[in-house]
C-alpha cells in the first residue's frame, strides 16, 4: 500500500518535469521557425528581454501560459544547440551504418543491375557467341570435308574429258593450289581454285567452229594501224563461234589493242596479209567466202585447232 502511494505522489512531479522539457523543446522549435526573432537578439544580452517578450506574446496568442523560466531555458538551449542533432563525420562506421539502413533500396538496385547484366550476357551468348560458334563449326566442316570432296570431283570431271596434256597440266596446277589453300586454312583461295577447275571443264566440253563472217552488211575483214607502229598494218578476219546445233557462242576474248577481255560473239583474228588477200578474192567471186572454216574447237581440247595461218592476236572492236 505504501508503494502505491509513493508512486502516486511521485507521478505529478515526473510529469511536471516532462511537461517543462516538452515546453522548452517547443520554445526552441518556435525560435528556429521564427528567424526574425532570433537574427540579432540571441547574441545580444540587451535584447534578450525583448526576445522573451515576443515569445510570451506568441504563446498568449495560442492560449498557452509559459513561465519565464522555461522561456529562458528554451533560449539557452537554442544557444547551446542542446536539442540540435549533429550528424557524425564521414568514416567507416557511418558508411556501414548508411549501407545497412539503405539495404532495401540498395538491394533492389543491385538486383536490377545483376538482372540487366544477366540479360545482356544471355543476349550476347545467343546473338553473337552461338552464331559465331556455329559459323566456325560449319567452316571447319567445310574445310575438312566439303571442299576436299568438291576438289576431288572437279579434278575427276576435268580428267574425264581432257584429251590434251595442256588441259591435264592446268588441272594439276589448280588442284595443287586448292590443296595448299586447304592446308593453310584459306577458304577463299581453295574455293577460287575449285571454281577454276569447273571453268576449265566447261571450256573442255565446249565445241564450236570459228567461221569467217561473209553475210551482207557485216565485215569479213579489216586492217588496223598498230597502236605502237603507225606505219604498219595488222590484218584481221572477222569470225564467230558456231556450235554444232547452229547457235552462236559468246566467248571471252582479249583485245590485243586495249588489253581488256570482253565476252563477244564476233571478233577479229590477226592473219598474214597473204591470207587476208586470199579471203578477199574468195568473197569477190560470188559475195560468199567458200573456205570459211578458220578453226575447229573439239570436245576435250583446251584450244581450237587452226585450219588457216593465225598470228595470235585478236580484237573485239573495229
Secondary structure, DSSP 8 states (H G I E B T S, - for coil): -HHHHHHHHHHHHHHHHHHHHHHHHHHHHHHHH-HHHHTTGGG-GGGHHHHHHHHHHHHHHTT----HHHHHHHHHHHHTTTT------SSHHHHHHHHHHTHHHHHHHHHHHHHHHHHHHHHHIIIIIHHHHHHHHHHHHIIIIIHHHHHHHHHHHHHHH--SHHHHHHHHHHHHHHHHHHHTT-HHHHHHHHHHHHHHHHHHH--EEEEE--STTS-SEEEEEETTEEEEEEEEEEEEEE-TTS-EE-EEEE-TTT--EEEESEEEEEE-HHHHHHHHHHHHHHSS-SS-EEEEE-TT-SS-EESS---S-EES--
